[in-house]
């Protein structure tokens, strides 16, 4: 399932307090999706990395109760006591079987030891697939049967929508638009330590915004997304100096047009990012008028990216002209 579809499904499951398990390759944003749902709903979010836990971390520690003359379990402080939210059990299938057994009771009965999960809290778990070369344990059938299972796949358009909303460096967005196959290069059978994933591209964007010396960029980015992808990316961003003045386009609809594909990808990402940072009707009209002279596929890509990010352009006279000119590409 694509990220947007996964989000919609999880939102409904969380509302009904139905336990769900999100499967997917490493680095594709499983935990980010669940956290974003909690933030959008304005509810609590607790992230438990079960692979780092012992069984007693969930069940608690036994102690002697003088009044009842029996042993009770002191529940851990990190579990919620009230309110509503999402209890996120990350790396569940990477946890030792004994830890999974403790989690089983929490998922099945919504309680473990003396602790009971408040009614307002939903359980969502996540983990890598067994073939992804990570440390995983086969999930017991009774435990697996307690979840609704969703598998997250990498989708470039979904990622680009997220990247624009997150104000990711436009050079990264432009490159992935140009070389979409480099968004995710993970191969389970490969021994390469560095490979491209949505998560590692976010690291690249942060590296570009850091004080990293130019002569160290290649090695640093290679250690993030791999050598081949890094060389290709750094060669690509050299086209940035060939772009027309983006602010002049947005302010006056004036700027040179280009026929170079790499320049057009970079320009498209730059225009969308700049508009989303500072948007108004005048700048939108200027942008749309400029796209009327662009190659059709890039004009369409710009408008679709704006629409995915909630930009309403139905009221614009320039958009009406745009639709007339590029309607054949939208059919």
N, C-alpha and C positions, 0 to 999 in steps of 0.2 A: 504494500500500500504506500501511496505517496504521503509525504509529511502532512499536507493539509487534510487528507482523508483520515489519517491516523489521529490527528488532533480532534477532529469532529467526533470520531468514534469514541475516543477516550473521554471527551467531555460528557457524552451521554452516559457512558459506563460509570464515570465518577459520580454523576448526579444520582444514579440508581444504586450506588455503593456496591457495584458488581466487581469483584477482583479481576484484574486484567494483567496480562503479561506481554510486554513489548520486546520483540526479538529484532535483532539486526546486527550488522557488522560493526566492528569497533570504529569509533570516531564519526558516526553519522548523525549524532544529535539526539539520541534517545532520551537522555536525562534532561536535555534542554527543552524538549517538547513538553514533558510532564511538568517541569518547573514553570514553563510559560502558561500552561493551563491553570495552575494554582494562582499565579499572579493575575491572570485575566479575571478569574472568579473572585479575587480578593480574599482567598482562604489560605490557611496555613500550609506549609510544605516542610516535611522532614525527610531528609535523604539519609538512608541507612545503607552503608556499604557492607553487605553481609559477608563478603569474602574476607574481611578484616576482623570478623567477630568470632568469639567462642560461644558455645551453646548457652552458657550462663549469662552472657551479655544481653540476651533477649529474655530469658526466663527469669533472671535475677538470682540473688544469692539467698540460700536458706538461712533462717535464724530461729532461735528458740523463743516461743511466746509463752511467758510465765502464766498468763491467765488461762489460756486454753491447754497448756502443757503439751503443745504440739509444735511441729516445725512449719513455719510459713515462709513464703518467698517474698523477698524485698524487690519489687519491680524496678527496672532501670529508670533513671530520671529523664532520659532523652525521649521516652515514649509520651505521646500527648495525653493530657488529663481532661481536657475540655475543648469546647469550640468545634470547628470543622476544618477540614483540610485533607491533604493527600499524604499518606504514609508511603514513601517510595522505597521499595526494597530493591536496591540496585545490585547487580551481579549476583542475583539469587542462585543461578545454576553454577556459579563459580565458588560458592560457599561449600564448605565441607558437609558431607551428608548429615552429620550430627547437628550442624547449624540449620540445615534445611528442615530437619525434624522439628526443631523449635519453632521455625517459621511456619511450619505446617499447621500447628495448633492455632497460631495467630490468624492465619488466613482462613482456616476452616471454621473456627469457633469465635473469631474476633477477640480472643483472649489467650493469655499464656501465663501459667502460674496463677498468682493472685491478681494479675493485671487484666483489665478489660478495655478494649478500644472503644472510645466514645462513639455514639451513633453518627455524629457528624463527619466522621473520618472515613475516607475511602482508601483501599489498598491497591497500589499499582506496583508491579514488579518489572524488572527488565534484565536482559542478559544477552551475551553474544551467542551466536549459533554454534553448535558443536563442531562444525567444520571450519571455524574461523581461527584455528590455531591458538586459541586462548585456553586458559586452564578452566575446564568445565567438567561438571559431573552430570551424568544422566539424571534427569528429574524423575522421581518416582511417579508412576502413573496416577496414583490417588491424588498427589499434589498437583500434577499437571491438569487433572480433570476439574480442579477448583478454579481455574482461570479461563477467561476469554483470551485467546491467543491472537495477537496482531503482529505482522511482520513489516518492519519499516524498510523501504527501499530508497535508494538515492535518486532524486529527481532534480535536474538542473534548474528547471523553471521555479520549483518550490524553493530551492536554495537561493536563487537570485532574488526572489521576493523577500525572503528572510534577510538577505545581505543588504538590500536597500533599506529595509526597515531598521536594521541594526547600524546603519551608517558605516558599513564596512568600507575600507579603502577602495575607491572606484577602480584602481589599477587591478586589484584582484578580481572584482566583478567583471571588468572588461576582459581580462584574460580568460576567465572561465566561460564567458559568453563566446569567446573566440575558439577556445579549445575545451569544449565541454567534457571530452573524454578524460581530461586531467583533473576533474573534480574529485574522482575517486579511483585510485589506482591499486587498491589493496588486492593482493593475491594470496590466498591462504597457503599455497604450496611454495611461495617464495620465502627466502631467508633474509631478504632486504629489511633493514630495521626502519628506514624512513620511507614513507609512502604518503600519497596525497589522500586526504579525507576532508570533509567539511570542517572538522575540528582543526586539522593542521593548517588549512587555509586561513582560518581565523588567527592562528599563531603567526602566519606570514604577514597578515595585515598589521598585527601588533609590532612585528619586527620592523616593518617599513615606517611605522610611526615612532620608532625608538631612535636613540642616538647612535645606532650601530654604524661604524665607519663603512663607507662604500666598498672598500677593498675586502671587507669581511662578509658582505651580503651573500655572495655565492655560497660560501661554506655553511653559513648559518641557515640559509633557506634550503640548501641541499639536505641539511640535517633535519629538516622539517617535512619536506615533500619529495625528497629524492633528487639525485643529481641531474638526471635527464630533464625532469619537469622544471627544476630550478633554472637550468640554462635557458630553456625555452621561455620561461616567464620573464627572466631578466632581459632577454633579447626583445621580447614583446614590449616591455614598458619603455624601451628606448623610443618608441613611436610617440610618446607623450609630447615631446618637443615639436612634433609636426602638427599638433592640433591647432585649429583656429581658437580665438579667444572665446571661451565658453560664456563668460559673463556678458560679453558684447552681443553674443547671439541671443541670450535671454533678455537683455535690456533693449536691444535695437533690432533684433532679427537679422543681424549682419554678420557675415563670416564666410570664408572660403569653403567651397565644397571639395570633397576628395573622392577619388575613385579607388583608393587603396583600402583593401578589406580590413587589414589590421588597424588602420587609422580609424575607419568607420566604427569598428567594435569599441575602440577606446573612446571615441567621441560620443557614441551612444550612451555608454555607461557614465561618462563625465557629465553629459547634459541631464540625465535623469537624476543623478546624485546631487548636482548643483541645484536643480529645481526643487527637489524634496527638502533640501536644507533651507531654501528661501522661496516660498511659493506664493504667487498671487495671480489674478486673472490676466494682468498685462504680460507677465513673464510667460504664462501659459500660451497666450496668443502668439507671442514672438517665437516661442519654441515650435509651435505647430506650423507657423508660416515658414520657418526655416526647414522643417522636415519635408515640406512640399517639393523641395528641390533635391532631396536625398534619394538614394536608391530605395526602391519600394520596401524591400525586406527590412531595412534598417529603420525606416520611418514607422513601419508596423511594430517592430520590436520596441521602439521608444514608447509609443502610445500604449502598447500592452503592458509594459513595465509600469507606466504611470497608473494605469487602471488597476493593476494588481495591488498597488500601494494606495488605493482609495482616492485617486484624483478624479474628480467629476469634471468632465469637459463637455457635457451635452449642451450647456448654455453658450458655448463659444462659437462665434461665427466662423472662426478659422477651422474649428473642428468639422463644421458642416462641409467646408471646402475640402478638408482632408478626407472625409468619408467619400465624397464624390470621386476624388482622384484615386483612392486606394481601395475602393470597395471590392474590386476584383480579387485582391489579395486576401480579403476577409471571408470570401465565399467558401 
